[in-house]
Amino acid sequence: MPSSLKKIDHIAIIMDGNGRWAKKNSLKKNSGHISGINTAINLCKSVARNKSTNHLTLYTFSTENWNRSVFEIKNLFIILLRSLYLKSGHKVLVKNNSE
């Protein structure tokens, strides 16, 4: 990183609108959630790769999300767990020293 660029201490992102994105694109809500997680994983990799940020926080599940159907909540957690741990996301986070 060039010395003229300052390192960002913290970026925080609220993940919102994946269901609306899916609806707008004539997809099931679940597809929107999967797309959002994939985008988040790519973002994490990019931030780790360019080393311009000390901390990255993804706000993935708010208290309002508990008002969703049990089916949707269950699917959200399944998507998160599969994407971040079972598909090697956890390995990527550890590899990039981003636990």
N, CA, C and O atoms as a printed pandas DataFrame, in Angstrom:
     atom_number atom_name residue_name chain_id  residue_number  x_coord  y_coord  z_coord
0              1         N          MET        A               1    0.853   -1.181    0.000
1              2        CA          MET        A               1    0.000    0.000    0.000
2              3         C          MET        A               1    0.895    1.239    0.000
3              4         O          MET        A               1    1.814    1.337    0.814
4              5         N          PRO        A               2    0.633    2.192   -0.914
5              6        CA          PRO        A               2    1.437    3.407   -0.944
6              7         C          PRO        A               2    1.346    4.165    0.372
7              8         O          PRO        A               2    0.291    4.195    1.006
8              9         N          SER        A               3    2.439    4.771    0.779
9             10        CA          SER        A               3    2.470    5.473    2.062
10            11         C          SER        A               3    1.535    6.676    2.092
11            12         O          SER        A               3    1.187    7.159    3.169
12            13         N          SER        A               4    1.125    7.164    0.924
13            14        CA          SER        A               4    0.230    8.326    0.882
14            15         C          SER        A               4   -1.209    7.957    1.247
15            16         O          SER        A               4   -2.013    8.843    1.540
16            17         N          LEU        A               5   -1.547    6.663    1.235
17            18        CA          LEU        A               5   -2.893    6.238    1.583
18            19         C          LEU        A               5   -2.957    5.860    3.052
19            20         O          LEU        A               5   -2.098    5.140    3.561
20            21         N          LYS        A               6   -3.991    6.357    3.730
21            22        CA          LYS        A               6   -4.178    6.017    5.136
22            23         C          LYS        A               6   -4.892    4.675    5.257
23            24         O          LYS        A               6   -5.767    4.342    4.458
24            25         N          LYS        A               7   -4.504    3.928    6.259
25            26        CA          LYS        A               7   -5.173    2.674    6.539
26            27         C          LYS        A               7   -6.480    2.977    7.273
27            28         O          LYS        A               7   -6.507    3.780    8.206
28            29         N          ILE        A               8   -7.549    2.332    6.845
29            30        CA          ILE        A               8   -8.860    2.508    7.470
30            31         C          ILE        A               8   -8.904    1.625    8.710
31            32         O          ILE        A               8   -8.544    0.449    8.651
32            33         N          ASP        A               9   -9.343    2.185    9.829
33            34        CA          ASP        A               9   -9.370    1.408   11.056
34            35         C          ASP        A               9  -10.510    0.393   11.057
35            36         O          ASP        A               9  -10.302   -0.765   11.420
36            37         N          HIS        A              10  -11.714    0.812   10.656
37            38        CA          HIS        A              10  -12.861   -0.077   10.803
38            39         C          HIS        A              10  -13.913    0.234    9.750
39            40         O          HIS        A              10  -14.290    1.389    9.553
40            41         N          ILE        A              11  -14.379   -0.807    9.079
41            42        CA          ILE        A              11  -15.524   -0.709    8.174
42            43         C          ILE        A              11  -16.612   -1.606    8.752
43            44         O          ILE        A              11  -16.345   -2.759    9.092
44            45         N          ALA        A              12  -17.828   -1.095    8.866
45            46        CA          ALA        A              12  -18.966   -1.885    9.330
46            47         C          ALA        A              12  -20.042   -1.840    8.250
47            48         O          ALA        A              12  -20.370   -0.776    7.726
48            49         N          ILE        A              13  -20.583   -3.005    7.928
49            50        CA          ILE        A              13  -21.588   -3.097    6.868
50            51         C          ILE        A              13  -22.825   -3.802    7.416
51            52         O          ILE        A              13  -22.729   -4.855    8.046
52            53         N          ILE        A              14  -23.982   -3.203    7.166
53            54        CA          ILE        A              14  -25.257   -3.817    7.515
54            55         C          ILE        A              14  -25.758   -4.531    6.269
55            56         O          ILE        A              14  -26.033   -3.908    5.244
56            57         N          MET        A              15  -25.872   -5.842    6.377
57            58        CA          MET        A              15  -26.353   -6.626    5.238
58            59         C          MET        A              15  -27.871   -6.540    5.225
59            60         O          MET        A              15  -28.541   -7.052    6.122
60            61         N          ASP        A              16  -28.402   -5.892    4.204
61            62        CA          ASP        A              16  -29.840   -5.658    4.140
62            63         C          ASP        A              16  -30.269   -5.627    2.679
63            64         O          ASP        A              16  -29.515   -5.188    1.811
64            65         N          GLY        A              17  -31.465   -6.089    2.420
65            66        CA          GLY        A              17  -32.042   -5.949    1.092
66            67         C          GLY        A              17  -31.864   -7.141    0.175
67            68         O          GLY        A              17  -32.213   -7.067   -1.004
68            69         N          ASN        A              18  -31.332   -8.237    0.685
69            70        CA          ASN        A              18  -31.132   -9.398   -0.176
70            71         C          ASN        A              18  -32.449   -9.997   -0.654
71            72         O          ASN        A              18  -32.563  -10.418   -1.805
72            73         N          GLY        A              19  -33.436  -10.034    0.225
73            74        CA          GLY        A              19  -34.761  -10.533   -0.157
74            75         C          GLY        A              19  -35.414   -9.633   -1.192
75            76         O          GLY        A              19  -36.019  -10.120   -2.147
76            77         N          ARG        A              20  -35.296   -8.318   -1.010
77            78        CA          ARG        A              20  -35.858   -7.368   -1.982
78            79         C          ARG        A              20  -35.149   -7.491   -3.324
79            80         O          ARG        A              20  -35.783   -7.417   -4.378
80            81         N          TRP        A              21  -33.819   -7.681   -3.282
81            82        CA          TRP        A              21  -33.055   -7.864   -4.518
82            83         C          TRP        A              21  -33.551   -9.097   -5.269
83            84         O          TRP        A              21  -33.728   -9.064   -6.486
84            85         N          ALA        A              22  -33.775  -10.192   -4.526
85            86        CA          ALA        A              22  -34.252  -11.423   -5.149
86            87         C          ALA        A              22  -35.619  -11.212   -5.789
87            88         O          ALA        A              22  -35.859  -11.641   -6.917
88            89         N          LYS        A              23  -36.511  -10.548   -5.062
89            90        CA          LYS        A              23  -37.854  -10.294   -5.586
90            91         C          LYS        A              23  -37.780   -9.456   -6.861
91            92         O          LYS        A              23  -38.462   -9.755   -7.842
92            93         N          LYS        A              24  -36.962   -8.420   -6.850
93            94        CA          LYS        A              24  -36.800   -7.545   -8.017
94            95         C          LYS        A              24  -36.278   -8.323   -9.224
95            96         O          LYS        A              24  -36.585   -7.982  -10.366
96            97         N          ASN        A              25  -35.494   -9.362   -8.970
97            98        CA          ASN        A              25  -34.911  -10.170  -10.038
98            99         C          ASN        A              25  -35.659  -11.482  -10.259
99           100         O          ASN        A              25  -35.130  -12.420  -10.855
100          101         N          SER        A              26  -36.900  -11.532   -9.768
101          102        CA          SER        A              26  -37.786  -12.693   -9.934
102          103         C          SER        A              26  -37.164  -13.993   -9.416
103          104         O          SER        A              26  -37.303  -15.047  -10.036
104          105         N          LEU        A              27  -36.492  -13.905   -8.297
105          106        CA          LEU        A              27  -35.870  -15.063   -7.670
106          107         C          LEU        A              27  -36.517  -15.315   -6.313
107          108         O          LEU        A              27  -37.198  -14.444   -5.771
108          109         N          LYS        A              28  -36.303  -16.498   -5.775
109          110        CA          LYS        A              28  -36.780  -16.795   -4.426
110          111         C          LYS        A              28  -35.929  -16.016   -3.424
111          112         O          LYS        A              28  -34.757  -15.728   -3.669
112          113         N          LYS        A              29  -36.540  -15.687   -2.305
113          114        CA          LYS        A              29  -35.854  -14.919   -1.265
114          115         C          LYS        A              29  -34.557  -15.602   -0.836
115          116         O          LYS        A              29  -33.549  -14.941   -0.589
116          117         N          ASN        A              30  -34.595  -16.924   -0.751
117          118        CA          ASN        A              30  -33.425  -17.695   -0.362
118          119         C          ASN        A              30  -32.245  -17.423   -1.316
119          120         O          ASN        A              30  -31.096  -17.350   -0.881
120          121         N          SER        A              31  -32.537  -17.275   -2.600
121          122        CA          SER        A              31  -31.484  -16.965   -3.582
122          123         C          SER        A              31  -30.847  -15.614   -3.296
123          124         O          SER        A              31  -29.645  -15.436   -3.492
124          125         N          GLY        A              32  -31.636  -14.679   -2.840
125          126        CA          GLY        A              32  -31.103  -13.373   -2.458
126          127         C          GLY        A              32  -30.179  -13.469   -1.269
127          128         O          GLY        A              32  -29.139  -12.812   -1.225
128          129         N          HIS        A              33  -30.561  -14.294   -0.295
129          130        CA          HIS        A              33  -29.710  -14.475    0.879
130          131         C          HIS        A              33  -28.386  -15.140    0.491
131          132         O          HIS        A              33  -27.327  -14.743    0.976
132          133         N          ILE        A              34  -28.444  -16.132   -0.366
133          134        CA          ILE        A              34  -27.227  -16.811   -0.820
134          135         C          ILE        A              34  -26.331  -15.834   -1.577
135          136         O          ILE        A              34  -25.118  -15.811   -1.370
136          137         N          SER        A              35  -26.920  -15.040   -2.441
137          138        CA          SER        A              35  -26.144  -14.050   -3.193
138          139         C          SER        A              35  -25.496  -13.035   -2.253
139          140         O          SER        A              35  -24.345  -12.647   -2.450
140          141         N          GLY        A              36  -26.230  -12.611   -1.243
141          142        CA          GLY        A              36  -25.688  -11.657   -0.271
142          143         C          GLY        A              36  -24.504  -12.230    0.488
143          144         O          GLY        A              36  -23.511  -11.536    0.706
144          145         N          ILE        A              37  -24.601  -13.483    0.890
145          146        CA          ILE        A              37  -23.488  -14.128    1.606
146          147         C          ILE        A              37  -22.280  -14.267    0.688
147          148         O          ILE        A              37  -21.149  -14.017    1.106
148          149         N          ASN        A              38  -22.512  -14.661   -0.552
149          150        CA          ASN        A              38  -21.393  -14.779   -1.494
150          151         C          ASN        A              38  -20.710  -13.432   -1.715
151          152         O          ASN        A              38  -19.484  -13.359   -1.807
152          153         N          THR        A              39  -21.498  -12.378   -1.800
153          154        CA          THR        A              39  -20.930  -11.036   -1.932
154          155         C          THR        A              39  -20.117  -10.682   -0.693
155          156         O          THR        A              39  -19.034  -10.106   -0.800
156          157         N          ALA        A              40  -20.636  -11.024    0.477
157          158        CA          ALA        A              40  -19.919  -10.740    1.733
158          159         C          ALA        A              40  -18.590  -11.496    1.793
159          160         O          ALA        A              40  -17.580  -10.942    2.226
160          161         N          ILE        A              41  -18.590  -12.748    1.362
161          162        CA          ILE        A              41  -17.350  -13.529    1.356
162          163         C          ILE        A              41  -16.331  -12.892    0.424
163          164         O          ILE        A              41  -15.157  -12.765    0.773
164          165         N          ASN        A              42  -16.778  -12.492   -0.760
165          166        CA          ASN        A              42  -15.872  -11.828   -1.710
166          167         C          ASN        A              42  -15.341  -10.518   -1.147
167          168         O          ASN        A              42  -14.176  -10.177   -1.351
168          169         N          LEU        A              43  -16.188   -9.787   -0.442
169          170        CA          LEU        A              43  -15.764   -8.540    0.189
170          171         C          LEU        A              43  -14.694   -8.799    1.240
171          172         O          LEU        A              43  -13.685   -8.096    1.295
172          173         N          CYS        A              44  -14.917   -9.811    2.076
173          174        CA          CYS        A              44  -13.932  -10.162    3.118
174          175         C          CYS        A              44  -12.589  -10.517    2.504
175          176         O          CYS        A              44  -11.542  -10.078    2.981
176          177         N          LYS        A              45  -12.623  -11.311    1.449
177          178        CA          LYS        A              45  -11.385  -11.690    0.774
178          179         C          LYS        A              45  -10.667  -10.467    0.218
179          180         O          LYS        A              45   -9.448  -10.349    0.339
180          181         N          SER        A              46  -11.424   -9.560   -0.389
181          182        CA          SER        A              46  -10.835   -8.359   -0.980
182          183         C          SER        A              46  -10.214   -7.457    0.076
183          184         O          SER        A              46   -9.103   -6.959   -0.105
184          185         N          VAL        A              47  -10.920   -7.246    1.167
185          186        CA          VAL        A              47  -10.409   -6.403    2.246
186          187         C          VAL        A              47   -9.142   -7.017    2.836
187          188         O          VAL        A              47   -8.176   -6.305    3.108
188          189         N          ALA        A              48   -9.143   -8.341    3.035
189          190        CA          ALA        A              48   -7.966   -9.017    3.582
190          191         C          ALA        A              48   -6.790   -8.933    2.611
191          192         O          ALA        A              48   -5.644   -8.751    3.022
192          193         N          ARG        A              49   -7.085   -9.066    1.330
193          194        CA          ARG        A              49   -6.045   -9.057    0.311
194          195         C          ARG        A              49   -5.370   -7.691    0.188
195          196         O          ARG        A              49   -4.147   -7.610    0.073
196          197         N          ASN        A              50   -6.156   -6.630    0.212
197          198        CA          ASN        A              50   -5.542   -5.311   -0.016
198          199         C          ASN        A              50   -4.990   -4.675    1.258
199          200         O          ASN        A              50   -4.289   -3.665    1.194
200          201         N          LYS        A              51   -5.304   -5.261    2.414
201          202        CA          LYS        A              51   -4.698   -4.871    3.700
202          203         C          LYS        A              51   -4.815   -3.382    4.024
203          204         O          LYS        A              51   -3.937   -2.817    4.676
204          205         N          SER        A              52   -5.892   -2.750    3.572
205          206        CA          SER        A              52   -6.065   -1.327    3.839
206          207         C          SER        A              52   -6.955   -1.061    5.048
207          208         O          SER        A              52   -7.146    0.089    5.442
208          209         N          THR        A              53   -7.502   -2.128    5.637
209          210        CA          THR        A              53   -8.448   -1.990    6.740
210          211         C          THR        A              53   -8.042   -2.885    7.905
211          212         O          THR        A              53   -7.722   -4.059    7.717
212          213         N          ASN        A              54   -8.059   -2.323    9.105
213          214        CA          ASN        A              54   -7.734   -3.102   10.296
214          215         C          ASN        A              54   -8.862   -4.041   10.714
215          216         O          ASN        A              54   -8.607   -5.180   11.104
216          217         N          HIS        A              55  -10.127   -3.564   10.635
217          218        CA          HIS        A              55  -11.271   -4.331   11.128
218          219         C          HIS        A              55  -12.429   -4.215   10.144
219          220         O          HIS        A              55  -12.692   -3.148    9.589
220          221         N          LEU        A              56  -13.115   -5.336    9.941
221          222        CA          LEU        A              56  -14.312   -5.371    9.107
222          223         C          LEU        A              56  -15.399   -6.078    9.895
223          224         O          LEU        A              56  -15.202   -7.200   10.361
224          225         N          THR        A              57  -16.548   -5.426   10.047
225          226        CA          THR        A              57  -17.683   -6.005   10.752
226          227         C          THR        A              57  -18.849   -6.137    9.791
227          228         O          THR        A              57  -19.205   -5.185    9.097
228          229         N          LEU        A              58  -19.439   -7.321    9.753
229          230        CA          LEU        A              58  -20.647   -7.549    8.953
230          231         C          LEU        A              58  -21.792   -7.802    9.917
231          232         O          LEU        A              58  -21.776   -8.770   10.676
232          233         N          TYR        A              59  -22.776   -6.932    9.881
233          234        CA          TYR        A              59  -23.953   -7.073   10.731
234          235         C          TYR        A              59  -24.954   -7.906    9.940
235          236         O          TYR        A              59  -25.622   -7.387    9.045
236          237         N          THR        A              60  -25.061   -9.188   10.261
237          238        CA          THR        A              60  -25.804  -10.110    9.410
238          239         C          THR        A              60  -27.205  -10.470    9.889
239          240         O          THR        A              60  -28.027  -10.922    9.092
240          241         N          PHE        A              61  -27.492  -10.280   11.165
241          242        CA          PHE        A              61  -28.797  -10.712   11.671
242          243         C          PHE        A              61  -29.219   -9.796   12.808
243          244         O          PHE        A              61  -28.631   -9.819   13.890
244          245         N          SER        A              62  -30.238   -8.992   12.557
245          246        CA          SER        A              62  -30.694   -8.039   13.570
246          247         C          SER        A              62  -31.838   -8.636   14.397
247          248         O          SER        A              62  -32.383   -9.688   14.063
248          249         N          THR        A              63  -32.180   -7.952   15.461
249          250        CA          THR        A              63  -33.292   -8.427   16.297
250          251         C          THR        A              63  -34.603   -8.459   15.509
251          252         O          THR        A              63  -35.472   -9.283   15.789
252          253         N          GLU        A              64  -34.748   -7.575   14.534
253          254        CA          GLU        A              64  -35.959   -7.567   13.699
254          255         C          GLU        A              64  -36.080   -8.851   12.880
255          256         O          GLU        A              64  -37.186   -9.260   12.527
256          257         N          ASN        A              65  -34.948   -9.486   12.577
257          258        CA          ASN        A              65  -34.985  -10.719   11.797
258          259         C          ASN        A              65  -35.704  -11.853   12.522
259          260         O          ASN        A              65  -36.169  -12.798   11.884
260          261         N          TRP        A              66  -35.800  -11.769   13.845
261          262        CA          TRP        A              66  -36.518  -12.808   14.587
262          263         C          TRP        A              66  -38.015  -12.768   14.286
263          264         O          TRP        A              66  -38.731  -13.714   14.616
264          265         N          ASN        A              67  -38.505  -11.684   13.660
265          266        CA          ASN        A              67  -39.916  -11.577   13.283
266          267         C          ASN        A              67  -40.224  -12.323   11.987
267          268         O          ASN        A              67  -41.389  -12.431   11.605
268          269         N          ARG        A              68  -39.212  -12.835   11.312
269          270        CA          ARG        A              68  -39.422  -13.608   10.089
270          271         C          ARG        A              68  -40.008  -14.968   10.459
271          272         O          ARG        A              68  -40.062  -15.343   11.631
272          273         N          SER        A              69  -40.446  -15.695    9.433
273          274        CA          SER        A              69  -40.986  -17.035    9.687
274          275         C          SER        A              69  -39.878  -17.948   10.199
275          276         O          SER        A              69  -38.702  -17.735    9.906
276          277         N          VAL        A              70  -40.262  -18.960   10.962
277          278        CA          VAL        A              70  -39.301  -19.933   11.481
278          279         C          VAL        A              70  -38.546  -20.574   10.315
279          280         O          VAL        A              70  -37.339  -20.803   10.401
280          281         N          PHE        A              71  -39.257  -20.860    9.236
281          282        CA          PHE        A              71  -38.645  -21.462    8.049
282          283         C          PHE        A              71  -37.543  -20.561    7.483
283          284         O          PHE        A              71  -36.449  -21.035    7.177
284          285         N          GLU        A              72  -37.828  -19.268    7.346
285          286        CA          GLU        A              72  -36.836  -18.348    6.781
286          287         C          GLU        A              72  -35.636  -18.173    7.719
287          288         O          GLU        A              72  -34.492  -18.139    7.264
288          289         N          ILE        A              73  -35.892  -18.063    9.012
289          290        CA          ILE        A              73  -34.793  -17.941    9.990
290          291         C          ILE        A              73  -33.893  -19.170    9.915
291          292         O          ILE        A              73  -32.669  -19.050    9.870
292          293         N          LYS        A              74  -34.503  -20.343    9.902
293          294        CA          LYS        A              74  -33.730  -21.584    9.814
294          295         C          LYS        A              74  -32.877  -21.578    8.546
295          296         O          LYS        A              74  -31.693  -21.911    8.591
296          297         N          ASN        A              75  -33.472  -21.202    7.425
297          298        CA          ASN        A              75  -32.728  -21.169    6.160
298          299         C          ASN        A              75  -31.594  -20.144    6.185
299          300         O          ASN        A              75  -30.521  -20.401    5.639
300          301         N          LEU        A              76  -31.815  -18.998    6.806
301          302        CA          LEU        A              76  -30.757  -17.996    6.916
302          303         C          LEU        A              76  -29.550  -18.555    7.672
303          304         O          LEU        A              76  -28.407  -18.377    7.251
304          305         N          PHE        A              77  -29.812  -19.226    8.783
305          306        CA          PHE        A              77  -28.718  -19.788    9.570
306          307         C          PHE        A              77  -28.021  -20.930    8.838
307          308         O          PHE        A              77  -26.802  -21.078    8.927
308          309         N          ILE        A              78  -28.782  -21.723    8.126
309          310        CA          ILE        A              78  -28.179  -22.794    7.330
310          311         C          ILE        A              78  -27.259  -22.200    6.274
311          312         O          ILE        A              78  -26.137  -22.673    6.089
312          313         N          ILE        A              79  -27.723  -21.174    5.587
313          314        CA          ILE        A              79  -26.903  -20.515    4.560
314          315         C          ILE        A              79  -25.636  -19.945    5.178
315          316         O          ILE        A              79  -24.543  -20.130    4.642
316          317         N          LEU        A              80  -25.778  -19.254    6.299
317          318        CA          LEU        A              80  -24.604  -18.679    6.965
318          319         C          LEU        A              80  -23.599  -19.751    7.361
319          320         O          LEU        A              80  -22.406  -19.626    7.082
320          321         N          LEU        A              81  -24.079  -20.795    8.004
321          322        CA          LEU        A              81  -23.173  -21.847    8.463
322          323         C          LEU        A              81  -22.495  -22.568    7.309
323          324         O          LEU        A              81  -21.288  -22.806    7.344
324          325         N          ARG        A              82  -23.256  -22.910    6.300
325          326        CA          ARG        A              82  -22.663  -23.603    5.150
326          327         C          ARG        A              82  -21.657  -22.713    4.430
327          328         O          ARG        A              82  -20.578  -23.165    4.048
328          329         N          SER        A              83  -22.009  -21.477    4.254
329          330        CA          SER        A              83  -21.151  -20.569    3.500
330          331         C          SER        A              83  -19.885  -20.207    4.246
331          332         O          SER        A              83  -18.805  -20.177    3.656
332          333         N          LEU        A              84  -20.002  -19.934    5.521
333          334        CA          LEU        A              84  -18.854  -19.438    6.270
334          335         C          LEU        A              84  -17.982  -20.540    6.860
335          336         O          LEU        A              84  -16.806  -20.304    7.137
336          337         N          TYR        A              85  -18.517  -21.715    7.056
337          338        CA          TYR        A              85  -17.727  -22.766    7.693
338          339         C          TYR        A              85  -17.562  -24.001    6.811
339          340         O          TYR        A              85  -16.439  -24.451    6.586
340          341         N          LEU        A              86  -18.649  -24.544    6.319
341          342        CA          LEU        A              86  -18.568  -25.806    5.610
342          343         C          LEU        A              86  -17.985  -25.676    4.207
343          344         O          LEU        A              86  -17.358  -26.615    3.716
344          345         N          LYS        A              87  -18.176  -24.536    3.553
345          346        CA          LYS        A              87  -17.674  -24.358    2.195
346          347         C          LYS        A              87  -16.253  -23.824    2.163
347          348         O          LYS        A              87  -15.759  -23.471    1.092
348          349         N          SER        A              88  -15.603  -23.755    3.269
349          350        CA          SER        A              88  -14.220  -23.296    3.422
350          351         C          SER        A              88  -14.118  -21.820    3.774
351          352         O          SER        A              88  -13.009  -21.293    3.856
352          353         N          GLY        A              89  -15.219  -21.147    3.982
353          354        CA          GLY        A              89  -15.155  -19.754    4.391
354          355         C          GLY        A              89  -14.346  -19.572    5.658
355          356         O          GLY        A              89  -13.578  -18.617    5.780
356          357         N          HIS        A              90  -14.516  -20.489    6.608
357          358        CA          HIS        A              90  -13.753  -20.401    7.854
358          359         C          HIS        A              90  -12.265  -20.520    7.569
359          360         O          HIS        A              90  -11.458  -19.797    8.151
360          361         N          LYS        A              91  -11.901  -21.429    6.676
361          362        CA          LYS        A              91  -10.498  -21.596    6.309
362          363         C          LYS        A              91   -9.961  -20.309    5.680
363          364         O          LYS        A              91   -8.824  -19.912    5.938
364          365         N          VAL        A              92  -10.781  -19.669    4.859
365          366        CA          VAL        A              92  -10.370  -18.419    4.220
366          367         C          VAL        A              92  -10.162  -17.341    5.273
367          368         O          VAL        A              92   -9.184  -16.596    5.211
368          369         N          LEU        A              93  -11.077  -17.248    6.246
369          370        CA          LEU        A              93  -10.943  -16.242    7.292
370          371         C          LEU        A              93   -9.688  -16.478    8.113
371          372         O          LEU        A              93   -8.957  -15.533    8.409
372          373         N          VAL        A              94   -9.429  -17.714    8.484
373          374        CA          VAL        A              94   -8.240  -18.032    9.272
374          375         C          VAL        A              94   -6.982  -17.766    8.440
375          376         O          VAL        A              94   -6.015  -17.193    8.941
376          377         N          LYS        A              95   -6.995  -18.180    7.176
377          378        CA          LYS        A              95   -5.844  -17.988    6.294
378          379         C          LYS        A              95   -5.496  -16.508    6.192
379          380         O          LYS        A              95   -4.320  -16.145    6.141
380          381         N          ASN        A              96   -6.500  -15.667    6.163
381          382        CA          ASN        A              96   -6.277  -14.233    6.036
382          383         C          ASN        A              96   -6.129  -13.547    7.390
383          384         O          ASN        A              96   -6.126  -12.319    7.475
384          385         N          ASN        A              97   -6.006  -14.343    8.444
385          386        CA          ASN        A              97   -5.842  -13.823    9.801
386          387         C          ASN        A              97   -6.989  -12.895   10.173
387          388         O          ASN        A              97   -6.781  -11.835   10.764
388          389         N          SER        A              98   -8.189  -13.304    9.824
389          390        CA          SER        A              98   -9.364  -12.461   10.024
390          391         C          SER        A              98  -10.386  -13.132   10.909
391          392         O          SER        A              98  -11.585  -12.962   10.690
392          393         N          GLU        A              99   -9.960  -13.883   11.894
393          394        CA          GLU        A              99  -10.912  -14.628   12.725
394          395         C          GLU        A              99  -11.855  -13.708   13.448
395          396         O          GLU        A              99  -12.721  -14.172   14.191
